[in-house]
Amino acid sequence: MCLSSEASTGRIASCNQTLLETLGYSEEEVLGASLYDLYHPSQKEKVDNNLWSIANDKRPANTEFLVSKKNGETIEVTLKLNFVKDENGKTLYTNAV
């Protein structure tokens, strides 16, 4: 599963078909949604910490999360993040696998 999100907003900019099929969502439901919409509610603090780290150009410490599928089931994921930066070194997007 892969997705890209805007560093400043946490909004999902793109994702692959595997993510959609695994989680049971349509592309229209995912694109533009908040990252919070994909994670289990118990993961809010971890997501907050990761978004703060990314916004401050730091590598997030949390990589293991519970993600909510559309049908209510949860799955465990381990994230590998890559940063897409502008010419000044500011993070624009993150690509998560």
Order of alpha helices (4+ residues) and beta strands (2+ residues): beta-beta-alpha-alpha-alpha-beta-beta-beta-beta
